[in-house]
Amino acid sequence: MKWVTFVAPNSSKPQIGWLLPQGSHKEPDTVATHSGLPHTMLELIEAGLEKAREAASRPPETTFKLSDVKLLAPIPRPTSMRDGY
């Protein structure tokens, strides 16, 4: 599963979603999302792997063609790694 942070068409607010595998949806390269997802990728990571699996197992409420969204860095504002060596 590939998680993404993106801005949907006609929106300015970043959100997270996942890429649907090719062949699992009527259009290839599709980004899926639903209202049960955390607001940011960092919140999803902090919630844990099981929460991510659970979130992605639900049917998507909204899908977008990948070519219609603007992809962002997965974690636009990461926490500091200043002392992480």
N, C-alpha and C positions, 0 to 999 in steps of 0.2 A: 504494500500500500504506500502510495506517495501522497503525503500531506503538503498542502500549499497555503500560502498567505496571498490573498489577491484582493483587487478592487473590482467589483462587478460593474457592468455597464450602467450608466446613469446613476452612479453612486460615487461618493468620495471617501467612504468609510472602509478601511481594511477589514477583511474577515477571513476565516480559515475554512478549508474544505479539503477534499481529496480528489485525486484523479480516478475516474472510473476506468477499469481495465478495458482495453479495446475489445470489442465484440460483446461486451456485457450491456451495452446501451445502443440505441439506434444510431448514434453519431459517434465517431471516434474522437479522441482527445476532448473529453468532457470533464468539467469540474463540477463536483456535487457538494451540496451543503444542506444543513437543516438547523432549525432553531435550537436544538438541544446541544449544540457544540459550544465549548467555551469561546470567549471572544478573541483570544489570542493563542498563538502556538505555544507560548511560554506557559499559559494556564493549562493547556492540554498536556504538556510535558509534566507539569507539576502534579496533575491529577493522576498520572500513571498510565502504564501500558494497557491495563485492563479497561480503563475508561476510554482510551482511544479506540480499542477494539469494539467496545460496546457502542460507541458513537458511530463508528463506520458501518456497523452491522445493521443499523436502522436504514430504512429506505430514504433516499434523498427527497427533501421537500422541493428543492430548487436545483436546477442544473444550468450550466452555461457552457457554451462552446469555448474551448480553451483560447481560440483566436479572438474571442470577444472580451476577455478579461485582461487586466494588467497584473502580471505576477510581480510580487514584491519579495524581498528577502524573507526567508522563512520566519526568522525572529528579528523584526525590524529594530528593536531596541534591546539587545541582549544584556544580561547582567554582566558586571565587570569580571574580567578574568585576570585582573592586575596581579594577584598573588597565586595564580593557578599553575605555577611551574613546579 
